[in-house]
Amino acid sequence: MAEQFMEILSNEDTLIFVVGGALGLVAIVFCTITGCIKQCARERTRREIAAYIAEGSMQPDQGERLIRAKFKDD
C-alpha cells in the first residue's frame, strides 16, 4: 500500500489531480458547513422575532418586514 502511494506521489501528473481533488473536497465541505451555519442563524433570528411579537414588544407588521428583508450576504 505504501509503495503504491509513493508511486502516485512520484508521478507529477497524478499528484496534480490528487491535490486538486483534495482541495475541491475541502472547498465543498467548507461551503456546506458555512451554509449550515447561515441557515441556523436565520432560523434563530426568526424565532427571536416571533418571540418579540408574542410578548408584545414588537408589532406583527414590523416582524414581517424584518423576516422578509434580504440578508446582505445572499
C-alpha distances in whole Angstrom, upper triangle without the diagonal:
4,5,5,6,9,10,11,13,14,16,19,20,16,16,20,19,16,19,22,20,19,23,24,23,24,27,28,27,30,32,32,32,35,37,37,38,41,42,42,45,47,47,48,51,52,52,54,56,57,58,60,62,62,64,66,65,64,66,64,65,63,60,60,60,57,55,56,55,52,49,49,45,45
4,5,5,6,9,10,11,12,15,17,19,16,15,19,19,16,18,21,20,19,22,24,23,24,27,28,27,29,32,32,32,35,37,37,38,41,42,42,44,47,47,48,51,52,53,54,57,58,58,60,62,63,64,67,65,64,66,64,65,63,60,60,60,57,55,56,55,52,49,49,45,45
4,5,5,6,9,10,10,13,16,17,15,15,19,19,16,18,22,21,20,23,25,24,26,29,30,29,31,34,34,35,37,39,40,41,43,45,45,47,49,50,51,53,55,56,57,59,60,61,63,65,66,67,69,68,67,69,67,67,66,63,63,62,60,58,58,57,54,51,51,47,47
4,5,5,6,9,10,11,14,15,12,13,16,16,13,16,19,18,18,21,23,22,24,26,27,27,29,32,32,33,35,37,37,39,41,42,43,45,47,48,49,51,53,54,55,57,58,59,61,63,64,65,68,66,65,67,65,65,63,61,60,60,57,55,56,55,51,49,49,45,45
4,5,5,6,9,10,13,14,11,10,14,14,11,13,16,15,15,18,20,19,20,23,24,24,26,29,29,30,32,34,34,36,38,39,40,42,44,45,46,48,50,51,52,54,56,56,58,60,61,63,65,63,62,64,62,62,61,58,57,57,54,52,53,52,49,46,45,42,42
4,5,5,6,9,11,14,11,10,14,15,13,14,17,17,17,20,22,21,22,25,27,27,28,31,32,32,34,36,37,38,41,42,43,44,47,48,49,51,52,53,55,57,58,59,61,63,64,65,67,66,64,66,64,65,63,60,60,59,57,55,55,54,51,48,47,43,44
4,5,5,7,10,12,9,10,13,14,12,15,17,18,18,20,22,22,24,26,27,28,30,32,33,34,36,38,38,40,42,43,44,46,48,49,50,52,54,55,56,58,60,61,63,64,65,67,69,67,66,67,66,66,64,61,61,60,58,56,56,55,52,49,48,44,44
4,5,6,8,9,6,6,10,10,9,11,14,14,14,17,19,19,20,23,24,24,26,28,29,30,32,34,35,37,39,40,41,43,45,46,47,49,50,52,53,55,56,57,59,61,62,64,65,64,63,64,62,62,60,58,57,57,54,52,52,51,48,45,45,41,41
4,5,7,9,7,5,9,10,9,10,13,14,14,16,18,18,19,22,23,24,25,28,29,30,31,34,35,36,38,39,40,42,44,45,46,48,50,51,52,54,56,57,58,60,61,63,65,63,62,63,62,61,60,57,57,56,53,52,52,51,47,44,43,40,40
4,6,9,8,7,11,13,12,13,16,17,17,19,21,22,23,25,27,28,29,31,32,33,35,37,38,39,41,43,44,45,47,49,50,52,53,55,56,58,59,60,62,64,65,66,68,67,65,67,65,65,63,60,60,59,57,55,55,54,50,47,46,43,43
4,6,6,6,9,10,11,12,14,15,16,18,20,21,23,24,26,27,28,30,32,33,35,36,38,39,41,42,44,45,47,48,50,51,53,54,56,57,59,60,62,63,65,66,68,66,65,66,64,64,62,60,59,58,56,54,54,53,49,47,45,42,42
4,5,5,6,9,10,10,12,14,15,16,18,20,21,22,24,26,27,28,30,32,33,34,36,37,39,41,42,43,45,47,48,49,51,53,54,55,57,59,60,62,63,65,66,64,63,64,62,62,60,58,57,56,54,52,52,50,47,44,43,39,39
4,5,5,7,9,10,11,13,15,16,17,19,20,21,23,25,26,27,29,31,32,33,35,37,38,39,41,43,44,46,47,48,50,52,53,54,56,58,59,60,62,64,65,63,62,63,61,60,59,56,55,54,52,51,50,49,45,43,42,38,38
4,5,5,6,9,10,11,12,14,15,16,18,20,21,23,24,26,27,29,30,32,33,35,36,38,39,41,42,44,45,47,48,50,51,53,54,56,57,59,60,62,63,62,60,61,60,59,58,55,54,54,51,49,49,48,44,42,41,37,37
4,5,5,6,8,10,10,12,14,15,16,18,20,21,22,24,26,27,28,30,32,33,35,36,38,39,41,42,44,45,47,48,50,51,53,54,56,57,59,60,62,60,59,60,58,58,56,54,53,52,50,48,48,47,43,41,39,36,36
4,6,5,6,8,10,10,12,14,15,16,18,20,21,22,24,26,27,28,30,32,33,35,36,37,39,41,42,43,45,47,48,49,51,53,54,55,57,59,60,58,57,58,56,56,54,51,51,50,47,46,45,44,40,38,37,33,33
4,6,5,6,8,10,10,12,14,15,16,18,20,21,22,24,25,27,29,30,31,33,35,36,37,39,41,42,43,45,47,48,49,51,53,54,55,57,59,57,55,56,54,54,52,50,49,48,46,44,44,43,39,37,36,32,32
4,5,5,6,9,10,11,12,14,15,17,18,20,21,23,24,26,27,29,30,32,33,35,36,38,39,41,42,44,45,47,48,50,51,53,54,56,58,56,54,56,54,54,52,49,49,48,46,44,44,43,39,37,36,32,32
4,5,5,6,9,10,11,12,14,15,16,18,20,21,22,24,26,27,29,30,32,33,35,36,38,39,41,42,44,45,47,48,50,51,53,54,56,54,53,54,52,52,50,48,47,46,44,42,42,41,37,35,34,30,30
4,5,5,6,9,10,11,12,14,15,16,18,20,21,22,24,26,27,29,30,32,33,35,36,38,39,41,42,44,45,47,48,50,51,53,54,53,51,52,50,50,48,46,45,44,42,40,40,38,35,32,31,28,27
4,5,5,6,9,10,11,12,14,15,17,18,20,21,23,24,26,27,29,30,32,33,35,36,38,39,41,42,44,45,47,48,50,51,53,52,50,51,49,49,47,45,44,43,41,39,39,38,34,32,31,28,27
4,5,5,6,9,10,11,12,14,15,17,18,20,21,23,24,26,27,29,30,32,33,35,37,38,39,41,42,44,45,47,48,50,51,50,48,50,48,48,46,44,43,43,40,38,38,37,34,31,31,27,27
4,5,5,6,9,10,10,12,14,15,16,18,20,21,22,24,26,27,29,30,32,33,35,36,38,39,41,42,44,45,47,48,50,48,46,48,46,46,44,42,41,40,38,36,36,35,31,29,28,24,24
4,5,5,6,9,10,11,12,14,15,17,19,20,21,23,25,26,27,29,30,32,33,35,36,38,39,41,42,44,45,47,48,47,45,46,44,44,42,40,39,38,36,34,34,33,29,27,26,23,22
4,5,5,6,9,10,11,12,14,15,17,19,20,21,23,25,26,27,29,31,32,33,35,37,38,39,41,43,44,45,47,46,44,45,44,43,42,39,39,38,36,34,34,33,30,27,27,23,23
4,5,5,6,9,10,11,12,14,15,17,18,20,21,23,24,26,27,29,31,32,33,35,36,38,39,41,42,44,45,44,42,44,42,42,40,38,37,37,34,32,33,32,28,26,25,21,22
4,6,5,6,9,10,10,12,14,15,16,18,20,21,23,24,26,27,29,30,32,33,35,36,38,39,41,42,44,42,40,42,40,40,38,35,35,34,32,30,30,29,25,23,22,18,18
4,5,5,6,9,10,11,12,14,15,17,18,20,21,23,24,26,27,29,30,32,33,35,36,38,39,41,42,41,39,40,39,38,37,34,33,33,31,29,29,28,24,22,22,18,18
4,6,5,6,9,10,11,12,14,15,17,19,20,21,23,25,26,27,29,31,32,33,35,37,38,39,41,40,38,40,38,38,36,34,33,33,30,28,29,28,25,22,23,19,19
4,5,5,6,9,10,11,12,14,16,17,19,20,21,23,25,26,27,29,31,32,33,35,36,38,39,38,36,38,36,36,34,32,32,31,28,27,27,26,23,20,20,16,17
4,5,5,6,9,10,11,12,14,15,16,18,20,21,23,24,26,27,29,30,32,33,35,36,38,36,34,36,34,34,32,29,29,28,26,24,24,23,20,17,17,14,13
4,5,5,6,9,10,11,12,14,15,17,18,20,21,23,25,26,27,29,31,32,33,35,37,35,34,35,33,33,32,29,28,28,26,23,24,23,20,18,19,15,15
4,5,5,6,9,10,11,12,14,16,17,19,20,21,23,25,26,27,29,31,32,33,35,34,32,34,32,33,31,28,28,28,25,23,24,23,21,18,19,15,16
4,5,5,6,9,10,11,12,14,15,17,19,20,21,23,25,26,27,29,30,32,33,32,30,32,30,30,28,26,26,25,22,21,22,20,18,15,15,12,12
4,5,5,6,9,10,11,12,14,15,17,19,20,21,23,24,26,27,29,31,32,31,29,30,28,28,27,24,23,23,20,18,19,18,16,13,14,11,11
4,5,5,6,9,10,11,12,14,15,17,18,20,21,23,25,26,27,29,31,30,28,29,28,28,27,23,23,24,21,18,20,20,17,15,17,14,14
4,5,5,6,9,10,11,12,14,15,17,19,20,21,23,25,26,27,29,28,26,28,27,27,25,22,23,23,19,18,19,19,17,14,15,13,13
4,5,5,6,9,10,11,12,14,15,17,19,20,21,23,24,26,27,26,24,26,24,24,22,19,20,19,16,15,16,15,13,10,12,10,10
4,5,5,6,9,10,11,12,14,15,17,18,20,21,23,25,26,25,23,24,22,23,21,18,18,19,16,13,15,15,13,11,14,12,11
4,5,5,6,9,10,11,12,14,15,17,19,20,21,23,25,24,22,24,22,23,22,18,19,20,17,14,17,17,16,13,16,15,15
4,5,5,6,9,10,11,12,14,15,17,18,20,21,23,21,20,22,21,21,19,16,17,17,14,12,15,14,14,11,13,13,13
4,5,5,6,9,10,11,12,14,15,17,18,20,21,20,18,20,18,18,17,14,14,14,11,9,11,11,11,9,12,12,12
4,5,5,6,9,10,11,12,14,15,16,18,20,20,18,19,17,18,17,14,14,15,13,10,13,14,14,13,16,16,15
4,5,5,6,9,10,11,12,14,15,17,19,18,17,19,17,19,17,14,15,16,13,11,15,15,15,14,17,17,17
4,5,5,6,9,10,11,12,14,15,17,15,14,16,15,16,14,11,12,13,9,8,12,12,13,11,14,15,16
4,5,5,6,9,10,11,12,14,15,15,13,14,12,14,12,9,10,11,9,7,10,11,13,13,16,17,17
4,5,5,6,9,10,10,12,14,14,13,15,13,15,14,11,12,14,12,10,14,15,17,16,19,20,20
4,5,5,6,9,10,11,12,11,11,13,13,15,13,10,12,14,11,11,14,15,17,16,19,20,21
4,5,5,6,9,10,11,10,8,10,9,11,9,6,9,10,8,8,12,13,15,15,18,20,20
4,5,5,6,9,10,10,9,10,9,11,11,7,9,12,11,10,13,15,17,18,21,23,22
4,5,5,6,9,9,9,11,11,14,13,10,13,15,13,13,16,18,20,20,23,25,25
4,5,5,6,5,6,8,9,12,10,8,12,14,12,13,16,17,20,20,23,24,25
4,6,5,6,5,6,6,9,9,7,10,12,12,12,15,17,20,20,24,26,26
4,5,8,8,9,9,13,13,11,13,16,15,15,18,20,23,23,27,28,28
4,6,8,10,11,14,14,12,15,18,17,17,20,22,25,25,28,30,30
4,5,7,9,12,11,11,14,16,16,17,20,21,24,25,28,30,30
4,7,10,12,10,10,14,15,14,16,19,19,23,23,25,28,28
4,6,8,7,7,10,11,11,13,15,16,19,20,23,25,26
4,6,5,6,9,10,11,13,14,16,19,21,23,26,26
4,5,5,6,9,10,10,12,14,18,20,23,25,24
4,5,5,6,9,10,11,12,16,18,21,24,23
4,5,5,6,9,10,11,14,16,19,22,21
4,5,5,6,9,10,13,15,18,20,20
4,5,5,6,9,12,14,17,20,19
4,6,5,6,10,12,15,18,17
4,6,5,9,10,13,15,15
4,6,8,10,13,15,14
4,6,9,12,15,13
4,6,9,12,11
4,6,9,7
4,6,6
4,6
4
